[in-house]
Amino acid sequence: MDNRRRRAAAAGVVVVLLPVIGGCAVPITGTAVRAPVGTTSGVTAPAGDVAGTVSVEANVRAGPGMGYAIVASLPLNTGVTISCFSGEWMRLATPNAGGFVYNTLLRLQGTPRTC
């Protein structure tokens, strides 16, 4: 990890890389919210979504699988909202809307709907 990334991580900044789809950079945006240690979530989910927390540092991918580009990283205890799941991959509503995280890296307060 280079010095700029170390300083950003220490400051609680989430670096967002843009995936390129069809020759255009597609932003995946959001703000990371840290949940207090020992809680299940620092996020209240809107109706139909499921709140949770990152249980270990997790990569956010552009699609539901290891073959998709990593577009961001979520630190331990980051609050998340899941909009739906595809196989074993959870689609984020917040932060990094539209990105996917593998299910075992999250603690969820319920079961999301399928995408």
N, C-alpha and C positions, 0 to 999 in steps of 0.2 A: 504494500500500500504506500503510495507516495505521500510526501509531507502535506500537500494540500488536502488530500482525503482524510489524513489523520486529524488535522486541525478541524475540518468540517465535522467529522464524527465526534470529536471531543466537544464541539459546540452544540451537538444535537441536530445538526443539519443533515437532511437526507438528500443525497446526490441523485438526481433523476437523469438517466440516459434515455434518449429518444430512439425508439425502434424505427427502422426505415421500412415502410410498406409501400410498394409501388413507386419507389424513388422519392417519396416524401417522408419527412420526419413526422411522426405522429406523437403528440405529447400525451403522456400519461401523468396526470397531475394529482396532487393531494398533499395534505399536511400530516405528518406523523404526530400522533398523540401518545405520550407514554402513560401507561397505566401504573398505579402504585404496585410495588412488588407484592405478590400474594393475592391480588385481585384477579377476577376473570376478565375485566374489561374496563377501559377508560372511555368507551364510546357507547352511546345509546343508539341503537339501530332503528331506522325508520320502519314502518309497517312492511312486512314481507322480507326484510333483511335480517341478518343474524350478527350480533355483536360478538367480539372475542378479542383475544390478545395473542401476540406472537410468543410462542413458548421457547424458541431458540432463534438466533439470528436467521433470517429467511431471505432468500432471493425472490424477487418479483419477476415473473417472466411475461413475455408478450402474448403467450398463448398457453393452453393447458397441456404442457408436456416439457420434458427435458430438452427437446430439440428447438425450443423457442428461445430467443435472445433474453438474457437477463437485462431488465430495464431499470431496476432499483434494488435496494437492499433495505430490509426492515430490522431494526435492532430489537433485542429481547425486550419484552413487555410493551411493545408498541400496540396501542389500541387499533383495532381494525373493524370494519363492517363488511360482511360478505353478502353479495347480492344473490349468488347462485353457485352451483358446483357443476363441473363437467368431469365425470369419472372420479378420480381422486384429487382433482385440482379445484381450489376454491377461487372464485372470481371476486376481486376486491371492488367494493363500492367506495370505500375510503380506507386509508390513503391510497394513492396510485390507482385511481379508478380505471377499471378495465384490465388491470394486470392480474396474474394468477399466482397463487402460492400453493405448494403441496400441503395436503390436509394435515399430515402428522406434525407440521411445524406450528400449528395453531391450537389454541384452547377456545372452543366456541360455546356460546350459551344456548345453542339449539341446533337444529338441523336445517340448513338452507335448502331452497327449492333447486331443481335441476335447471340448467341453462337451456 
